[in-house]
Every structure is written in structure tokens, then in C-alpha cells.
Amino acid sequence: MKNRIKEFRARFNLTQDELAQKVGVRRETIVFLEKNKYNPSLLLAYKLARVFSVPIEELFLFEEN
Amino acid sequence: MKKTILAFFVAGMVLLTTGFWFLSSGEKSPSEWVQFGVIGLIIAFGVFFAFRRLSSARRGEPQEDERSKNVMLKTAALSYYISLYWWVFLLFIKDRIAYDTEVLIGSGILGMAVAFAISWLYFQFRGGHEESN
């Protein structure tokens, strides 16, 4: 699962700390998400999509292997 | 914050007890130096763990979130599994090598702590691709 969190974060001019606070996680979780090293829960995915005001499938790109 | 204080307290108690043991043991054998080294590493891990939580609290972050809970869950499962094998190994060698019971039990507990620390580091820095686990 790839995501565009880094791209959207830059577009919204947010730091990793600020985004982490907005969705209620630790900064390192945002770091791992941006590196595609962690797949979030559905709840966190929805929170992230809500921060960027985009549908969840625009933020997370499903790739079938 | 309670867990952070508890982590510092436990690390402090272990350090204090090991310090007394170190000072009262006199001439040290190579195996004792290894034990002190391993205990030192475990104390360092505990202090690192507590400082991480403390710095999160200072930044206003949650000290635990879904990823850290996930890491802890996997760490607990893996280290339990490793610990079972470690105790079986100790039971296997106890009849072959003459060790005192307290040394064997101490090695068992130290091994469990080391297994936990290594498992945590593994899951913490490996990431966590949920679908591949």
C-alpha cells in the first residue's frame, strides 16, 4: 500500500509534528507512514484523509501484488 | 506518565541492586563480567525507553499510539516465543554443566529481558507492513 501523505503534507504546509498532533499519533508514526513502512488502521487513515479533505482512496493507493 | 516513572524506577532499582552485587562480589570471573555487561545493556535499554516516552510527553505527543502499541504487541509475542526456547535450552544444559540454580534462573531472566529488547528493536526499526505479517 503506497500513500501520498508526504505530498499532501507539503501541499498543506504542515510539519510532521503538526500532522501528528492533528491526527493524535506520535511523529515517528508519520515518518514510518511517509516511508511506506507502516499501514495505518482504518481509523487513522480516515483521520488523515479528513485533515487533507480528500477521499481516502486518493491518499492511499492500493496495489495488488 | 505513570509508565515512564515506573520505567525509571525499575531501571534505578536494577542499577542499585546490580551496583551492590558488583561491589560485594570481590574478584570477578569472566562469566560475572558478561552478566554485568548484559545487565548494563538492559538498564540502558530501559532508560532509553523511558526517555523516549518522556520526550514524547514534552512534545505534547501521545506516549503510545496505534503503531507503538502494535510494536509492543508483536514484541511481547515474539519475545515470549524466544523465551520458551531459551528456558528449554537452559533445562537441556543444566544436567550437562554444573551451574548453581540461582545462576541458571538468573540467566533465564536475563535471557528473557535480552529477547524482549532485541524483539522491540527489531519491530521498532523494521516498520510494520501489516499485510505481510
N, CA and C atoms of all chains as a GROMACS GRO file, in nm:
protein
  594
    1MET      N    1   0.085  -0.120   0.000
    1MET     CA    2   0.000   0.000   0.000
    1MET      C    3   0.089   0.125   0.000
    2LYS      N    4   0.075   0.205  -0.105
    2LYS     CA    5   0.150   0.331  -0.111
    2LYS      C    6   0.057   0.444  -0.062
    3ASN      N    7   0.119   0.553  -0.022
    3ASN     CA    8   0.037   0.668   0.016
    3ASN      C    9   0.100   0.798  -0.030
    4ARG      N   10   0.020   0.904  -0.030
    4ARG     CA   11   0.066   1.035  -0.076
    4ARG      C   12   0.067   1.135   0.040
    5ILE      N   13   0.094   1.085   0.159
    5ILE     CA   14   0.088   1.172   0.277
    5ILE      C   15   0.193   1.284   0.268
    6LYS      N   16   0.314   1.246   0.227
    6LYS     CA   17   0.422   1.346   0.219
    6LYS      C   18   0.384   1.458   0.122
    7GLU      N   19   0.329   1.418   0.010
    7GLU     CA   20   0.290   1.514  -0.094
    7GLU      C   21   0.181   1.609  -0.042
    8PHE      N   22   0.079   1.552   0.022
    8PHE     CA   23  -0.029   1.634   0.075
    8PHE      C   24   0.016   1.721   0.191
    9ARG      N   25   0.108   1.667   0.271
    9ARG     CA   26   0.159   1.744   0.385
    9ARG      C   27   0.234   1.868   0.335
   10ALA      N   28   0.311   1.849   0.229
   10ALA     CA   29   0.384   1.962   0.171
   10ALA      C   30   0.286   2.064   0.112
   11ARG      N   31   0.181   2.012   0.049
   11ARG     CA   32   0.081   2.099  -0.012
   11ARG      C   33   0.008   2.183   0.094
   12PHE      N   34  -0.016   2.121   0.207
   12PHE     CA   35  -0.085   2.192   0.316
   12PHE      C   36   0.012   2.265   0.410
   13ASN      N   37   0.141   2.260   0.374
   13ASN     CA   38   0.245   2.329   0.451
   13ASN      C   39   0.244   2.290   0.600
   14LEU      N   40   0.236   2.159   0.623
   14LEU     CA   41   0.234   2.108   0.761
   14LEU      C   42   0.366   2.037   0.791
   15THR      N   43   0.414   2.050   0.913
   15THR     CA   44   0.530   1.972   0.954
   15THR      C   45   0.480   1.834   0.998
   16GLN      N   46   0.574   1.741   1.012
   16GLN     CA   47   0.536   1.607   1.060
   16GLN      C   48   0.477   1.615   1.201
   17ASP      N   49   0.534   1.703   1.283
   17ASP     CA   50   0.484   1.722   1.420
   17ASP      C   51   0.338   1.771   1.420
   18GLU      N   52   0.314   1.869   1.333
   18GLU     CA   53   0.178   1.927   1.328
   18GLU      C   54   0.076   1.823   1.280
   19LEU      N   55   0.115   1.749   1.177
   19LEU     CA   56   0.023   1.646   1.127
   19LEU      C   57  -0.002   1.539   1.234
   20ALA      N   58   0.106   1.502   1.303
   20ALA     CA   59   0.093   1.401   1.410
   20ALA      C   60  -0.004   1.448   1.517
   21GLN      N   61   0.007   1.576   1.553
   21GLN     CA   62  -0.082   1.630   1.657
   21GLN      C   63  -0.227   1.632   1.609
   22LYS      N   64  -0.245   1.666   1.480
   22LYS     CA   65  -0.381   1.675   1.426
   22LYS      C   66  -0.452   1.539   1.427
   23VAL      N   67  -0.376   1.433   1.403
   23VAL     CA   68  -0.440   1.301   1.397
   23VAL      C   69  -0.418   1.219   1.526
   24GLY      N   70  -0.342   1.278   1.621
   24GLY     CA   71  -0.327   1.214   1.752
   24GLY      C   72  -0.236   1.093   1.756
   25VAL      N   73  -0.124   1.103   1.680
   25VAL     CA   74  -0.024   0.995   1.687
   25VAL      C   75   0.114   1.055   1.715
   26ARG      N   76   0.212   0.968   1.734
   26ARG     CA   77   0.350   1.014   1.754
   26ARG      C   78   0.409   1.055   1.619
   27ARG      N   79   0.509   1.144   1.624
   27ARG     CA   80   0.571   1.190   1.499
   27ARG      C   81   0.633   1.074   1.422
   28GLU      N   82   0.691   0.979   1.495
   28GLU     CA   83   0.759   0.867   1.426
   28GLU      C   84   0.659   0.784   1.345
   29THR      N   85   0.534   0.783   1.387
   29THR     CA   86   0.432   0.711   1.309
   29THR      C   87   0.414   0.778   1.172
   30ILE      N   88   0.415   0.911   1.171
   30ILE     CA   89   0.406   0.984   1.044
   30ILE      C   90   0.529   0.955   0.958
   31VAL      N   91   0.646   0.948   1.022
   31VAL     CA   92   0.771   0.919   0.950
   31VAL      C   93   0.760   0.782   0.882
   32PHE      N   94   0.715   0.683   0.958
   32PHE     CA   95   0.704   0.547   0.903
   32PHE      C   96   0.596   0.540   0.794
   33LEU      N   97   0.489   0.617   0.813
   33LEU     CA   98   0.383   0.620   0.711
   33LEU      C   99   0.437   0.677   0.581
   34GLU      N  100   0.509   0.787   0.592
   34GLU     CA  101   0.562   0.852   0.472
   34GLU      C  102   0.664   0.765   0.399
   35LYS      N  103   0.733   0.683   0.476
   35LYS     CA  104   0.831   0.591   0.413
   35LYS      C  105   0.763   0.464   0.362
   36ASN      N  106   0.631   0.459   0.372
   36ASN     CA  107   0.555   0.338   0.335
   36ASN      C  108   0.599   0.215   0.413
   37LYS      N  109   0.639   0.238   0.538
   37LYS     CA  110   0.682   0.126   0.620
   37LYS      C  111   0.577   0.089   0.724
   38TYR      N  112   0.465   0.154   0.719
   38TYR     CA  113   0.359   0.121   0.813
   38TYR      C  114   0.223   0.146   0.747
   39ASN      N  115   0.136   0.051   0.758
   39ASN     CA  116   0.000   0.067   0.708
   39ASN      C  117  -0.091   0.103   0.825
   40PRO      N  118  -0.157   0.218   0.818
   40PRO     CA  119  -0.235   0.262   0.933
   40PRO      C  120  -0.365   0.185   0.949
   41SER      N  121  -0.424   0.201   1.065
   41SER     CA  122  -0.559   0.144   1.086
   41SER      C  123  -0.657   0.224   1.001
   42LEU      N  124  -0.775   0.170   0.985
   42LEU     CA  125  -0.878   0.239   0.907
   42LEU      C  126  -0.912   0.374   0.971
   43LEU      N  127  -0.915   0.375   1.104
   43LEU     CA  128  -0.948   0.498   1.176
   43LEU      C  129  -0.844   0.607   1.148
   44LEU      N  130  -0.717   0.571   1.155
   44LEU     CA  131  -0.611   0.669   1.130
   44LEU      C  132  -0.612   0.714   0.984
   45ALA      N  133  -0.639   0.621   0.893
   45ALA     CA  134  -0.646   0.656   0.751
   45ALA      C  135  -0.757   0.759   0.728
   46TYR      N  136  -0.873   0.739   0.794
   46TYR     CA  137  -0.983   0.834   0.781
   46TYR      C  138  -0.946   0.970   0.838
   47LYS      N  139  -0.877   0.968   0.953
   47LYS     CA  140  -0.837   1.095   1.016
   47LYS      C  141  -0.743   1.172   0.924
   48LEU      N  142  -0.649   1.100   0.863
   48LEU     CA  143  -0.553   1.164   0.772
   48LEU      C  144  -0.626   1.221   0.650
   49ALA      N  145  -0.717   1.143   0.595
   49ALA     CA  146  -0.792   1.188   0.478
   49ALA      C  147  -0.876   1.312   0.513
   50ARG      N  148  -0.928   1.314   0.634
   50ARG     CA  149  -1.010   1.428   0.676
   50ARG      C  150  -0.924   1.555   0.690
   51VAL      N  151  -0.801   1.539   0.742
   51VAL     CA  152  -0.711   1.656   0.756
   51VAL      C  153  -0.686   1.719   0.619
   52PHE      N  154  -0.666   1.634   0.518
   52PHE     CA  155  -0.635   1.685   0.384
   52PHE      C  156  -0.761   1.706   0.299
   53SER      N  157  -0.876   1.678   0.356
   53SER     CA  158  -1.006   1.696   0.286
   53SER      C  159  -1.010   1.624   0.151
   54VAL      N  160  -0.962   1.502   0.152
   54VAL     CA  161  -0.966   1.421   0.029
   54VAL      C  162  -1.029   1.285   0.061
   55PRO      N  163  -1.081   1.218  -0.040
   55PRO     CA  164  -1.130   1.082  -0.015
   55PRO      C  165  -1.012   0.991   0.021
   56ILE      N  166  -1.041   0.890   0.098
   56ILE     CA  167  -0.934   0.802   0.149
   56ILE      C  168  -0.855   0.735   0.035
   57GLU      N  169  -0.925   0.704  -0.075
   57GLU     CA  170  -0.855   0.635  -0.185
   57GLU      C  171  -0.764   0.727  -0.265
   58GLU      N  172  -0.778   0.856  -0.241
   58GLU     CA  173  -0.686   0.950  -0.307
   58GLU      C  174  -0.555   0.960  -0.228
   59LEU      N  175  -0.564   0.932  -0.100
   59LEU     CA  176  -0.446   0.940  -0.013
   59LEU      C  177  -0.370   0.808  -0.010
   60PHE      N  178  -0.443   0.700  -0.012
   60PHE     CA  179  -0.382   0.566  -0.007
   60PHE      C  180  -0.406   0.493  -0.139
   61LEU      N  181  -0.299   0.445  -0.197
   61LEU     CA  182  -0.308   0.382  -0.328
   61LEU      C  183  -0.289   0.232  -0.313
   62PHE      N  184  -0.394   0.160  -0.340
   62PHE     CA  185  -0.389   0.013  -0.325
   62PHE      C  186  -0.320  -0.049  -0.446
   63GLU      N  187  -0.220  -0.131  -0.419
   63GLU     CA  188  -0.151  -0.201  -0.528
   63GLU      C  189  -0.160  -0.350  -0.503
   64GLU      N  190  -0.221  -0.421  -0.595
   64GLU     CA  191  -0.233  -0.565  -0.577
   64GLU      C  192  -0.108  -0.633  -0.632
   65ASN      N  193  -0.042  -0.710  -0.545
   65ASN     CA  194   0.081  -0.778  -0.591
   65ASN      C  195   0.047  -0.914  -0.648
   66MET      N  196   0.227   0.899   3.186
   66MET     CA  197   0.340   0.944   3.269
   66MET      C  198   0.375   0.841   3.376
   67LYS      N  199   0.270   0.768   3.424
   67LYS     CA  200   0.292   0.667   3.529
   67LYS      C  201   0.390   0.560   3.480
   68LYS      N  202   0.372   0.518   3.353
   68LYS     CA  203   0.458   0.413   3.299
   68LYS      C  204   0.601   0.461   3.286
   69THR      N  205   0.619   0.590   3.253
   69THR     CA  206   0.753   0.648   3.240
   69THR      C  207   0.823   0.647   3.376
   70ILE      N  208   0.749   0.691   3.478
   70ILE     CA  209   0.806   0.694   3.614
   70ILE      C  210   0.840   0.551   3.656
   71LEU      N  211   0.751   0.458   3.624
   71LEU     CA  212   0.773   0.318   3.660
   71LEU      C  213   0.899   0.262   3.591
   72ALA      N  214   0.916   0.299   3.462
   72ALA     CA  215   1.034   0.252   3.388
   72ALA      C  216   1.162   0.305   3.451
   73PHE      N  217   1.162   0.434   3.487
   73PHE     CA  218   1.280   0.493   3.553
   73PHE      C  219   1.304   0.426   3.689
   74PHE      N  220   1.196   0.400   3.762
   74PHE     CA  221   1.205   0.339   3.895
   74PHE      C  222   1.266   0.199   3.885
   75VAL      N  223   1.214   0.120   3.790
   75VAL     CA  224   1.264  -0.018   3.774
   75VAL      C  225   1.411  -0.016   3.732
   76ALA      N  226   1.444   0.073   3.637
   76ALA     CA  227   1.584   0.082   3.592
   76ALA      C  228   1.675   0.122   3.708
   77GLY      N  229   1.627   0.216   3.789
   77GLY     CA  230   1.704   0.261   3.906
   77GLY      C  231   1.724   0.150   4.007
   78MET      N  232   1.618   0.072   4.031
   78MET     CA  233   1.626  -0.038   4.128
   78MET      C  234   1.723  -0.146   4.080
   79VAL      N  235   1.714  -0.177   3.950
   79VAL     CA  236   1.804  -0.280   3.894
   79VAL      C  237   1.948  -0.231   3.903
   80LEU      N  238   1.968  -0.102   3.872
   80LEU     CA  239   2.103  -0.044   3.877
   80LEU      C  240   2.158  -0.049   4.019
   81LEU      N  241   2.073  -0.015   4.116
   81LEU     CA  242   2.114  -0.014   4.257
   81LEU      C  243   2.151  -0.154   4.304
   82THR      N  244   2.064  -0.250   4.272
   82THR     CA  245   2.086  -0.389   4.315
   82THR      C  246   2.212  -0.445   4.249
   83THR      N  247   2.228  -0.415   4.118
   83THR     CA  248   2.346  -0.465   4.048
   83THR      C  249   2.472  -0.399   4.104
   84GLY      N  250   2.459  -0.271   4.138
   84GLY     CA  251   2.572  -0.199   4.198
   84GLY      C  252   2.617  -0.264   4.328
   85PHE      N  253   2.522  -0.298   4.415
   85PHE     CA  254   2.554  -0.366   4.542
   85PHE      C  255   2.620  -0.501   4.515
   86TRP      N  256   2.564  -0.572   4.419
   86TRP     CA  257   2.616  -0.705   4.383
   86TRP      C  258   2.759  -0.690   4.331
   87PHE      N  259   2.780  -0.590   4.246
   87PHE     CA  260   2.911  -0.567   4.185
   87PHE      C  261   3.015  -0.536   4.293
   88LEU      N  262   2.977  -0.450   4.387
   88LEU     CA  263   3.072  -0.407   4.491
   88LEU      C  264   3.102  -0.519   4.591
   89SER      N  265   3.000  -0.605   4.617
   89SER     CA  266   3.019  -0.709   4.720
   89SER      C  267   3.076  -0.839   4.664
   90SER      N  268   3.088  -0.849   4.531
   90SER     CA  269   3.129  -0.980   4.475
   90SER      C  270   3.280  -1.002   4.474
   91GLY      N  271   3.359  -0.898   4.505
   91GLY     CA  272   3.506  -0.915   4.510
   91GLY      C  273   3.565  -0.946   4.374
   92GLU      N  274   3.653  -1.048   4.373
   92GLU     CA  275   3.717  -1.089   4.246
   92GLU      C  276   3.610  -1.140   4.149
   93LYS      N  277   3.611  -1.086   4.026
   93LYS     CA  278   3.506  -1.124   3.930
   93LYS      C  279   3.557  -1.224   3.827
   94SER      N  280   3.473  -1.325   3.802
   94SER     CA  281   3.506  -1.422   3.698
   94SER      C  282   3.459  -1.367   3.563
   95PRO      N  283   3.512  -1.422   3.451
   95PRO     CA  284   3.468  -1.373   3.318
   95PRO      C  285   3.316  -1.382   3.300
   96SER      N  286   3.254  -1.491   3.353
   96SER     CA  287   3.108  -1.505   3.335
   96SER      C  288   3.033  -1.394   3.410
   97GLU      N  289   3.089  -1.353   3.526
   97GLU     CA  290   3.025  -1.244   3.601
   97GLU      C  291   3.034  -1.113   3.524
   98TRP      N  292   3.150  -1.091   3.457
   98TRP     CA  293   3.164  -0.969   3.377
   98TRP      C  294   3.061  -0.969   3.264
   99VAL      N  295   3.039  -1.087   3.205
   99VAL     CA  296   2.938  -1.097   3.098
   99VAL      C  297   2.801  -1.062   3.153
  100GLN      N  298   2.769  -1.117   3.271
  100GLN     CA  299   2.639  -1.089   3.334
  100GLN      C  300   2.622  -0.940   3.362
  101PHE      N  301   2.729  -0.877   3.416
  101PHE     CA  302   2.720  -0.733   3.443
  101PHE      C  303   2.701  -0.654   3.313
  102GLY      N  304   2.770  -0.697   3.209
  102GLY     CA  305   2.757  -0.631   3.079
  102GLY      C  306   2.616  -0.639   3.025
  103VAL      N  307   2.558  -0.760   3.034
  103VAL     CA  308   2.420  -0.779   2.984
  103VAL      C  309   2.322  -0.696   3.067
  104ILE      N  310   2.339  -0.698   3.199
  104ILE     CA  311   2.251  -0.617   3.285
  104ILE      C  312   2.264  -0.469   3.250
  105GLY      N  313   2.388  -0.426   3.227
  105GLY     CA  314   2.412  -0.286   3.188
  105GLY      C  315   2.337  -0.250   3.061
  106LEU      N  316   2.341  -0.341   2.962
  106LEU     CA  317   2.270  -0.317   2.836
  106LEU      C  318   2.120  -0.307   2.859
  107ILE      N  319   2.068  -0.395   2.946
  107ILE     CA  320   1.924  -0.395   2.974
  107ILE      C  321   1.883  -0.265   3.046
  108ILE      N  322   1.968  -0.221   3.139
  108ILE     CA  323   1.938  -0.094   3.209
  108ILE      C  324   1.939   0.021   3.107
  109ALA      N  325   2.038   0.019   3.016
  109ALA     CA  326   2.047   0.124   2.913
  109ALA      C  327   1.922   0.123   2.826
  110PHE      N  328   1.874   0.004   2.793
  110PHE     CA  329   1.753  -0.009   2.712
  110PHE      C  330   1.633   0.050   2.786
  111GLY      N  331   1.622   0.017   2.915
  111GLY     CA  332   1.510   0.066   2.996
  111GLY      C  333   1.512   0.219   3.006
  112VAL      N  334   1.632   0.275   3.026
  112VAL     CA  335   1.645   0.421   3.037
  112VAL      C  336   1.611   0.487   2.903
  113PHE      N  337   1.658   0.427   2.794
  113PHE     CA  338   1.628   0.477   2.659
  113PHE      C  339   1.476   0.478   2.635
  114PHE      N  340   1.414   0.368   2.675
  114PHE     CA  341   1.270   0.351   2.660
  114PHE      C  342   1.194   0.460   2.738
  115ALA      N  343   1.239   0.484   2.862
  115ALA     CA  344   1.174   0.583   2.947
  115ALA      C  345   1.195   0.724   2.892
  116PHE      N  346   1.316   0.753   2.842
  116PHE     CA  347   1.345   0.886   2.787
  116PHE      C  348   1.263   0.913   2.661
  117ARG      N  349   1.241   0.809   2.581
  117ARG     CA  350   1.157   0.823   2.462
  117ARG      C  351   1.017   0.869   2.500
  118ARG      N  352   0.964   0.805   2.601
  118ARG     CA  353   0.829   0.839   2.647
  118ARG      C  354   0.826   0.980   2.705
  119LEU      N  355   0.933   1.014   2.778
  119LEU     CA  356   0.941   1.146   2.840
  119LEU      C  357   0.948   1.255   2.734
  120SER      N  358   1.029   1.233   2.630
  120SER     CA  359   1.042   1.334   2.524
  120SER      C  360   0.912   1.348   2.446
  121SER      N  361   0.839   1.238   2.431
  121SER     CA  362   0.707   1.245   2.366
  121SER      C  363   0.612   1.330   2.449
  122ALA      N  364   0.616   1.308   2.579
  122ALA     CA  365   0.526   1.384   2.668
  122ALA      C  366   0.560   1.533   2.662
  123ARG      N  367   0.690   1.564   2.655
  123ARG     CA  368   0.732   1.705   2.649
  123ARG      C  369   0.687   1.771   2.519
  124ARG      N  370   0.686   1.693   2.410
  124ARG     CA  371   0.645   1.749   2.280
  124ARG      C  372   0.493   1.757   2.268
  125GLY      N  373   0.424   1.702   2.367
  125GLY     CA  374   0.278   1.703   2.364
  125GLY      C  375   0.219   1.591   2.280
  126GLU      N  376   0.303   1.494   2.245
  126GLU     CA  377   0.256   1.378   2.167
  126GLU      C  378   0.196   1.274   2.262
  127PRO      N  379   0.112   1.186   2.210
  127PRO     CA  380   0.072   1.073   2.295
  127PRO      C  381   0.194   0.982   2.318
  128GLN      N  382   0.206   0.930   2.438
  128GLN     CA  383   0.321   0.843   2.465
  128GLN      C  384   0.304   0.707   2.399
  129GLU      N  385   0.181   0.673   2.371
  129GLU     CA  386   0.151   0.548   2.299
  129GLU      C  387   0.052   0.581   2.190
  130ASP      N  388   0.072   0.525   2.074
  130ASP     CA  389  -0.028   0.538   1.969
  130ASP      C  390  -0.047   0.401   1.906
  131GLU      N  391  -0.125   0.396   1.797
  131GLU     CA  392  -0.158   0.263   1.743
  131GLU      C  393  -0.034   0.187   1.697
  132ARG      N  394   0.066   0.261   1.642
  132ARG     CA  395   0.187   0.191   1.594
  132ARG      C  396   0.270   0.139   1.712
  133SER      N  397   0.290   0.222   1.814
  133SER     CA  398   0.373   0.178   1.927
  133SER      C  399   0.306   0.062   2.002
  134LYS      N  400   0.172   0.065   2.009
  134LYS     CA  401   0.101  -0.047   2.073
  134LYS      C  402   0.117  -0.175   1.990
  135ASN      N  403   0.113  -0.155   1.859
  135ASN     CA  404   0.130  -0.267   1.767
  135ASN      C  405   0.270  -0.329   1.782
  136VAL      N  406   0.370  -0.241   1.790
  136VAL     CA  407   0.509  -0.286   1.807
  136VAL      C  408   0.522  -0.363   1.939
  137MET      N  409   0.460  -0.308   2.044
  137MET     CA  410   0.470  -0.373   2.175
  137MET      C  411   0.402  -0.510   2.176
  138LEU      N  412   0.290  -0.519   2.107
  138LEU     CA  413   0.215  -0.645   2.100
  138LEU      C  414   0.299  -0.753   2.030
  139LYS      N  415   0.360  -0.714   1.917
  139LYS     CA  416   0.442  -0.810   1.842
  139LYS      C  417   0.567  -0.846   1.920
  140THR      N  418   0.623  -0.746   1.989
  140THR     CA  419   0.742  -0.770   2.071
  140THR      C  420   0.712  -0.872   2.180
  141ALA      N  421   0.598  -0.854   2.246
  141ALA     CA  422   0.559  -0.945   2.355
  141ALA      C  423   0.544  -1.087   2.302
  142ALA      N  424   0.479  -1.098   2.185
  142ALA     CA  425   0.455  -1.231   2.128
  142ALA      C  426   0.586  -1.299   2.090
  143LEU      N  427   0.673  -1.226   2.020
  143LEU     CA  428   0.799  -1.286   1.974
  143LEU      C  429   0.891  -1.319   2.091
  144SER      N  430   0.901  -1.226   2.187
  144SER     CA  431   0.993  -1.249   2.298
  144SER      C  432   0.943  -1.365   2.387
  145TYR      N  433   0.812  -1.383   2.397
  145TYR     CA  434   0.758  -1.497   2.471
  145TYR      C  435   0.800  -1.628   2.403
  146TYR      N  436   0.788  -1.627   2.272
  146TYR     CA  437   0.823  -1.745   2.192
  146TYR      C  438   0.972  -1.779   2.208
  147ILE      N  439   1.057  -1.675   2.198
  147ILE     CA  440   1.202  -1.695   2.213
  147ILE      C  441   1.233  -1.743   2.355
  148SER      N  442   1.164  -1.684   2.454
  148SER     CA  443   1.189  -1.720   2.594
  148SER      C  444   1.160  -1.868   2.621
  149LEU      N  445   1.055  -1.920   2.558
  149LEU     CA  446   1.023  -2.062   2.576
  149LEU      C  447   1.141  -2.149   2.533
  150TYR      N  448   1.195  -2.115   2.415
  150TYR     CA  449   1.310  -2.192   2.366
  150TYR      C  450   1.432  -2.171   2.455
  151TRP      N  451   1.450  -2.051   2.508
  151TRP     CA  452   1.563  -2.020   2.594
  151TRP      C  453   1.557  -2.105   2.721
  152TRP      N  454   1.436  -2.118   2.780
  152TRP     CA  455   1.422  -2.199   2.902
  152TRP      C  456   1.443  -2.347   2.870
  153VAL      N  457   1.396  -2.392   2.756
  153VAL     CA  458   1.418  -2.532   2.717
  153VAL      C  459   1.568  -2.557   2.702
  154PHE      N  460   1.638  -2.460   2.642
  154PHE     CA  461   1.784  -2.472   2.627
  154PHE      C  462   1.852  -2.479   2.764
  155LEU      N  463   1.808  -2.395   2.856
  155LEU     CA  464   1.868  -2.396   2.990
  155LEU      C  465   1.841  -2.529   3.063
  156LEU      N  466   1.719  -2.581   3.044
  156LEU     CA  467   1.688  -2.711   3.104
  156LEU      C  468   1.777  -2.821   3.044
  157PHE      N  469   1.804  -2.805   2.915
  157PHE     CA  470   1.888  -2.903   2.847
  157PHE      C  471   2.032  -2.901   2.901
  158ILE      N  472   2.085  -2.778   2.922
  158ILE     CA  473   2.227  -2.772   2.964
  158ILE      C  474   2.245  -2.789   3.115
  159LYS      N  475   2.137  -2.780   3.191
  159LYS     CA  476   2.154  -2.784   3.338
  159LYS      C  477   2.211  -2.918   3.387
  160ASP      N  478   2.181  -3.027   3.316
  160ASP     CA  479   2.233  -3.157   3.356
  160ASP      C  480   2.374  -3.182   3.303
  161ARG      N  481   2.415  -3.101   3.208
  161ARG     CA  482   2.545  -3.123   3.145
  161ARG      C  483   2.655  -3.033   3.199
  162ILE      N  484   2.616  -2.916   3.248
  162ILE     CA  485   2.714  -2.822   3.303
  162ILE      C  486   2.677  -2.793   3.447
  163ALA      N  487   2.776  -2.796   3.536
  163ALA     CA  488   2.749  -2.774   3.677
  163ALA      C  489   2.735  -2.624   3.706
  164TYR      N  490   2.608  -2.579   3.711
  164TYR     CA  491   2.580  -2.440   3.747
  164TYR      C  492   2.489  -2.438   3.868
  165ASP      N  493   2.505  -2.334   3.950
  165ASP     CA  494   2.413  -2.319   4.063
  165ASP      C  495   2.274  -2.285   4.011
  166THR      N  496   2.173  -2.323   4.090
  166THR     CA  497   2.034  -2.298   4.049
  166THR      C  498   2.009  -2.148   4.026
  167GLU      N  499   2.064  -2.064   4.119
  167GLU     CA  500   2.038  -1.919   4.106
  167GLU      C  501   2.103  -1.861   3.981
  168VAL      N  502   2.218  -1.921   3.942
  168VAL     CA  503   2.284  -1.874   3.819
  168VAL      C  504   2.196  -1.908   3.698
  169LEU      N  505   2.140  -2.030   3.698
  169LEU     CA  506   2.052  -2.072   3.588
  169LEU      C  507   1.927  -1.985   3.580
  170ILE      N  508   1.866  -1.961   3.697
  170ILE     CA  509   1.744  -1.878   3.697
  170ILE      C  510   1.778  -1.735   3.654
  171GLY      N  511   1.892  -1.685   3.703
  171GLY     CA  512   1.936  -1.551   3.663
  171GLY      C  513   1.958  -1.543   3.513
  172SER      N  514   2.022  -1.647   3.458
  172SER     CA  515   2.046  -1.650   3.313
  172SER      C  516   1.914  -1.653   3.237
  173GLY      N  517   1.818  -1.727   3.291
  173GLY     CA  518   1.686  -1.735   3.228
  173GLY      C  519   1.619  -1.599   3.223
  174ILE      N  520   1.621  -1.530   3.337
  174ILE     CA  521   1.555  -1.398   3.344
  174ILE      C  522   1.629  -1.297   3.255
  175LEU      N  523   1.762  -1.301   3.261
  175LEU     CA  524   1.841  -1.210   3.174
  175LEU      C  525   1.813  -1.236   3.027
  176GLY      N  526   1.807  -1.366   2.993
  176GLY     CA  527   1.779  -1.404   2.854
  176GLY      C  528   1.644  -1.353   2.807
  177MET      N  529   1.545  -1.360   2.896
  177MET     CA  530   1.411  -1.310   2.862
  177MET      C  531   1.415  -1.160   2.837
  178ALA      N  532   1.490  -1.089   2.923
  178ALA     CA  533   1.500  -0.943   2.907
  178ALA      C  534   1.571  -0.908   2.776
  179VAL      N  535   1.676  -0.982   2.745
  179VAL     CA  536   1.751  -0.957   2.620
  179VAL      C  537   1.661  -0.987   2.500
  180ALA      N  538   1.586  -1.096   2.507
  180ALA     CA  539   1.495  -1.133   2.397
  180ALA      C  540   1.392  -1.022   2.375
  181PHE      N  541   1.341  -0.966   2.485
  181PHE     CA  542   1.243  -0.858   2.474
  181PHE      C  543   1.305  -0.735   2.408
  182ALA      N  544   1.426  -0.698   2.454
  182ALA     CA  545   1.492  -0.578   2.399
  182ALA      C  546   1.520  -0.594   2.250
  183ILE      N  547   1.573  -0.711   2.212
  183ILE     CA  548   1.607  -0.733   2.071
  183ILE      C  549   1.480  -0.736   1.985
  184SER      N  550   1.376  -0.800   2.037
  184SER     CA  551   1.249  -0.807   1.961
  184SER      C  552   1.192  -0.667   1.941
  185TRP      N  553   1.198  -0.585   2.046
  185TRP     CA  554   1.145  -0.449   2.035
  185TRP      C  555   1.223  -0.369   1.930
  186LEU      N  556   1.356  -0.378   1.936
  186LEU     CA  557   1.438  -0.306   1.838
  186LEU      C  558   1.406  -0.354   1.696
  187TYR      N  559   1.387  -0.485   1.682
  187TYR     CA  560   1.357  -0.543   1.551
  187TYR      C  561   1.226  -0.485   1.495
  188PHE      N  562   1.120  -0.489   1.574
  188PHE     CA  563   0.991  -0.441   1.525
  188PHE      C  564   0.986  -0.288   1.515
  189GLN      N  565   1.057  -0.220   1.604
  189GLN     CA  566   1.056  -0.074   1.603
  189GLN      C  567   1.119  -0.020   1.475
  190PHE      N  568   1.230  -0.078   1.432
  190PHE     CA  569   1.302  -0.022   1.318
  190PHE      C  570   1.273  -0.093   1.187
  191ARG      N  571   1.203  -0.203   1.195
  191ARG     CA  572   1.170  -0.277   1.073
  191ARG      C  573   1.052  -0.211   1.001
  192GLY      N  574   0.970  -0.139   1.072
  192GLY     CA  575   0.849  -0.082   1.015
  192GLY      C  576   0.731  -0.162   1.063
  193GLY      N  577   0.645  -0.204   0.975
  193GLY     CA  578   0.530  -0.284   1.018
  193GLY      C  579   0.430  -0.300   0.906
  194HIS      N  580   0.472  -0.372   0.804
  194HIS     CA  581   0.380  -0.394   0.693
  194HIS      C  582   0.278  -0.498   0.738
  195GLU      N  583   0.163  -0.449   0.777
  195GLU     CA  584   0.064  -0.537   0.842
  195GLU      C  585   0.024  -0.656   0.757
  196GLU      N  586   0.008  -0.632   0.628
  196GLU     CA  587  -0.044  -0.740   0.544
  196GLU      C  588   0.057  -0.851   0.523
  197SER      N  589   0.187  -0.820   0.548
  197SER     CA  590   0.289  -0.923   0.525
  197SER      C  591   0.324  -0.996   0.653
  198ASN      N  592   0.258  -0.960   0.764
  198ASN     CA  593   0.290  -1.027   0.890
  198ASN      C  594   0.191  -1.136   0.922
   0.00000   0.00000   0.00000
